[in-house]
Amino acid sequence: MSSNDLIVSLDIGTSKVRVIIGEISNGAINIIGVGSANSDGIRKGAIVDIDQTVQSIRSAVDHAERMVGISISEVYVGIAGNHIALQSNHGVVAVSNEDREIGEEDIERVLQAAKVVALPPEREIIGLLPKQFLVDGLTGIQDPRGMIGVRLEVECTIITGTKAAVHNLMRCVEKAGLRIAPSGIVLMSLASGMMALTKDEKMMGTVLADIGAGATTIAIFEGGSLAAVSTLPIGGDYVTSDICYGLKTQTEHAEMIKLKYGCARIDDAAPDVAFKVMRVGTNAEKEFSQADLAAIIEPRMQEIFQMIRQEVKRLGHLDKLNGYVLTGGSVTMPGVLSLAQVELESSVRIAVPDFIGVRDPSYSSGVGMIQYVTKYVRYRGSSSGPKKAAKSKSAASPAAASKPGVFEWVKNMFKEFI
């Protein structure tokens, strides 16, 4: 197993930090290691405590290292949040070769031209998605290399984020003793879409809703590309909070009860399935049924789906949709699918990664990052990549080569779709 064969994704979520190690063999992906740890420094999808987040990252990385017996030093990390914005832009250049054959240099120049856009001082570019290339006015070209022409254009979507959020994310990864790979910051909506959606779903118009613990990320795909993104500050933690108040128990107990007995619809709950709860302020336990629990959960899940539908309508895509695809840790609860079909008034399915060890919607983003990197990002295997190692933590520190600056990884990002 060489360093070139391994890709490590880092998914920093509100409830869990997950590290997934993927081995690439003859173009196929095998998930060989998974590490997870409780996430203590994240609130509603945003980093609020650097030190706690760093500790969570270290714990998840250590878990994955011990499972596989390798040392991790370089990762691809996902980014999400309500600070992410999309805007369309257009780039134009003249083909530089004397024989007018379009080459890599021309493609890089037109992508550089497309990123010239006025941005507020607090924002920066974190990605660029080419929709199509045009050669002498001919549209619909996905890869213009080798074509003959005089004028090369590109229509693209620029992904921007706030400098504070991007740099805080990078800071956490660096302090955890890791290095972000070139072009290594990946938009989570793109990664999840890579795993969860088919080519036809992306073309016909589909909403991908990633319902996590602290936030719900909405990504709308149309015409084969990402059309809109949004983040709602509500998720599975709100269900847990409702159970706390409804059953008068501690958060830890409420989360365990939700995972073991939770059901999103009263009609699907079993009235004869009972459990006991230790209530706050007393040593006595009280018995409840699964139907009692569902009566608390269903209204909150209804609200989440209603908010998703309202947000899609606000973004102007409600009437152009083919359906919804759900993913994230909060959609594993029984009854979620049937409730979503009623509240969203559309066809709905739940996307689950089809890999041994990660067949759970909560791993969609991490697995999607590995698929995204394999397809679009030129993975640079070098001495800085993951290696087999008998050593553990000490070997995970960065190599002597310093991490590329922000400009370098932004520059590398422009090569993703080429």
N, C-alpha and C positions, 0 to 999 in steps of 0.2 A: 504494500500500500504506500504509494508515494504521496508527497504533500500536495501534488497537483490534483489528486483524486478526491480531496476532502473540502467540503464547504460547510461552514458553521454559521448558523443563523441565531440571532439574539432578539427575542421578543420580550420587551419590557412592558408588562401590563399592570393594571391596577391591583389585581389580586395575586398574580404569579409572574415571575420572571422565568422564561423558558429558553433553554439552549438546545438546539437540534443539530446533530452532526450528520451530514449526508455524504455518502460515498458515491462518486460518479464513476460508473464502469460501463464502457462502450455506449455512452450516451444515456444509460439508464441510471435512475436514482435509487439508492438503497439507504434507508434510515438506519444507521448503526448505533446511534447513541442519543439519549435524551436526558436532559437535566432540568430540574425545576426547583424553585424556592419561593417561599412566601415573599410578596412584594410589599415592603413597608414604607417606601418613600414616594409612592405615587398616589395622587388623589385625582379622580375623574380623568385619568389618562395623562395627567401632567406631572412632571417631576417637582416635588415640593421639598424634598430633603435629599441632598446629594449623598451624604454619608450613608444613610440607610439604603438608598438605591444601590450604591457601590457594594455594600455588604451583601445585598440580595443577588446582585450579578455574580459576585465571587462564589456564593453558595451554589448557585445554579451551574456555573462553569465547573466547579469542583465535583459536583454530582455527575455531570456528563463525562468529565475526564476519568473518574474512577470506574464508570461503567464500561468505557471503551479501552482504557489504558493508553491514552494519548495525551499530549500537552497542547492546549489551545492557546494561541497567541494572537490570531487574527480572526475577526468576525465580520459578518454583514448584519447591520442593525436596522430594525424597522422604525419608522417615524410616523406619527399620526397626531391628530388633535385639531381643535377648532382654529388653530393659527394657519393651517394649510389652505392655500388658495391656488386656483387655476386661472390662467389667462392665455388667450390665443395670440400668436404672433406669426410673422412671415419673414423669411430670409431670402435674399437674392444675391447671387454672385455670377461672374462670368467664368466659364470653364477655362482653366489656365493652360492645359496641354496644347501643344501645337497641332496635334492630330484631332483635337476636340473630343477625345475619349475621356469620360468622367472617371476619375480615380478617387482613392481614399482622401487625398488632400483636398479635392474639391468638395467632397461631402463634409469634411471637417470644417472647411471654411464657411459653407452655407449654414451649418449648425451654429458656428460661432456668430455669424451675422444675425441669426434668428434670436440669439440670447441678448441682443442689444435692445433693451427695453427700460423705460423709466420706472424705477421702483422707489418706494419710500425708503429713507435711510435705515429703518429698523427691520427691513425685509431683505432676504437674499434668495437666489435661485438654488433649489436643491435637486432639480431634475428637469429634463426636457423630453417630451414625447412627440416624435414626428408622426403626423397623421398621414401625410403623403408628400411625395416629391413631384416636381414638375420639370420637365425637360423641354425647353422651347415651347412652352404652353401646353404640352401633353400632360394630362392629369392622371391620377390614380396609380402612380409608380411607387412601389414599396422599396425597391433597391435599384438605384440608378447606375450602379457600378458597371462599367464596360459599355454603356450607351454613348452614342455620339450626339453632341449638342453644343450650343453656344451659351445658353443661359440655363442655369440651374437654380431652382427655387424649392423651398420647403415650407409647408404649412404645419405648424406644431402647437402643442400645448406646453406652456411653461409652468412648472410647479414651484411655488415659492412658499417660504415659511419665515417666521420671525427669527432673527439672529439669536435672540436669547434662548428660545426653545432648542434650536439646532446646536448651539454651543454648549448648553447644559447637558444635552444628550451625549455629545462627544466627550465632555468632561467626565461624565460618569463612567463611560467605557474606558477612558484613559486611566482614571484613578483605580479602576478594577484590574489594572495590569494588562489590558488588552489593546490591540491596535485595530482600527477600522480599515478594512480592505479598500483599495482604490475603487471609486464609485460604489462605496460600501454602505451608504445611507439610502435605504429603499423605502418608498412610500408604501405603507402597509396595505392601503386599498388596492394598489397594483399587485402586490404579492398575493393577497387573498383572492383577487380576481383571477390570477394565474392558476390557482389551485381549484377554485370553486366553480368557475364559469366555463362553458363551452364556447367555441368560436361563434356559433349561431346565436347564443344568448347575448354575447357582446355586440353582435351586429344588429339584432332585432330590438334591443332596448331592455335592459334588466337592472333591477336594483339589488345590489349586494349589501346586506345589512349585517354587520359584525357586532353582535350584542355581547359586550364584555361585562366585567364586574362594575366598573365605574363609568363607562361611557359606551355609546352606540355609534359606530362609524358607518355612515351611509355613502356608498359609491355607486354612481349611475353610469352605466356603460351604454353607449349608443354608437352605431356606425363602426363598431370594431375597436373603439378607443374610449378612454375615460372622459366623460362629459361633465361630471360635477361631483364634488365631495362635500361632506358636511359631517359634523360631530355633534351628537346630542349628549348632554351631561347626565345621562340616566342609564342604569343597567341593573345587573343582578344584585348589586349591593343594596339597592332600594327594596328589592323583594326581601332580602335578609333583614333589613331594618324594620319592615312591616311585620315580619314574623316576631321580631324582638318585642315590639309593642303589643302585638295581638296576643301573644302567648305569655307575655311578661317574663321573658327569659333573657339570658346573656347572649351577646352577638355570636360567640363561639358555638354555643349550643344551637342557636337559630340556624347557623350555616350548616351544621351537621344534619339537623332535621330536614332542611331544605334539600340537601343532596340525597338523603336516604328516602324520604317520604314525600318530597315535593311533587305536586301535580298542577299543571297550569289551568286545568278546567275542572270545575266542580262535577260536571257530568261524567268525567272519566275517573274521578276519585272513588276509592272504595270506602264506604262507611264502616266496614267491619275491620279495617286495618287500623290498629290503635298503637299509640306510643305514649310514653310518659315524659314529662318535662319538669325539670327542676326550676321553680319560679324564683324570681328575684325577691329578696327580703324574707325568705322562708326556707326551711329545710324540707318542706313537704313537696311531693311530686303530684302533678295533676295529669290526668289522662285526656288525650285528644285523639280524634280520628283523622284519617287522611282527608276526609271530606271537610273537616273543620279547617285544616291547613290550606286546602285548595280555595276555600272561601276567602282567605287572606291573600293568596297569591294571584288569583285570577284578575281582580281589579287592577293590580299594578301591571301585570303583563298586558292587559288590554290597553292601559295607558301608554305603555312603551310602543305598541304597534300603532296606536292612533297617532302618536307623535311622529313616528316614522312616516306614516302616510301624509300627514300635514306638512312635513319637511319636504317630501318629494313634490308635493303640490306647490309649495313655496318656491322651489327651485325651477318650476315650470315644466316638469317632465311627467306629470301624473297621467296624462292622456296619451302618452307615446310609449307606454311600457308593455312588455311581453309578460312580465311576472317578477317575482321576488325570490331571491336565494338567501337563506339565513345561515349564518355561521357564528362561531364564538362560543365560549363556555356556557352562556346562559340559555342556549337553545337545546341543551341535552335533556331538559326536564320533560317528562311525559306530558302530552297534551299541548305542547307549544305549537306544533305544526297545525293541528286542527283549529286552534284559537287564532293563529296568524291568518289562516285562509279566510276566516270569518271577518276579522277586523280589517284586513288589508284589501278585501274584496277582489282578490286576484289569485292566480295560481302561485303556489309557494312550495319550495322544497328546501331541505336542509342539506348542506354540503359537508361531507366528511372526508378527510384525507384517506386515500386508499393505500396506506403503507402500514406494515406490521409495527405495532408499538405506538402508533400515533393516530389510531382510528378514533378520533374524538374531535368535534368541531373546535375545541379550544386550541388545537394545534394547527389550525388552518393557516394562520398568518406565518408561523415559523416554517412550515413545509412549503408554503407558497413562495417565501423568500428564496429557498433553495432552488425551486423550479425557475423562478424569475432570473436568478443569477446564472443558472445553467444555460438559459436560453438567450439572455440579452447582455449580460455583463461579461466581459472578457476576463475570465478568472485567471489571475496571474500567479501561477504556482512558483514559489521561490523559497529561499531559506526561511522566509518569514511565515510560511504557511504552517498548518497543523502537521505534526510529525508523530510517529510512534515513539513512545518514550516510556522508560521504566520509572523515570522521575515523575513527580506529580506537580505540586504547586510551584516550586522554584522554576521549573521549565516553562511556566506559562507567562513569564515576564517577557516584554517586547525585546526583539533583537536589537543590535546596535543601530540598525537603520532607523532613522526617525520617521515618524508618521507624516505623510504628505500634508501640506497645508490645505486650507479651505479652497483656495483657488485651484489647486491641483485636482482635488477630487471632484470639484464642480466641472473642471475641464474634461476629466475622464468620463463624467456622467453623459457628456454629449455623444459618446461613442456607443451608448447602450444598444440602440436599435439598428446599428449598422452591421 
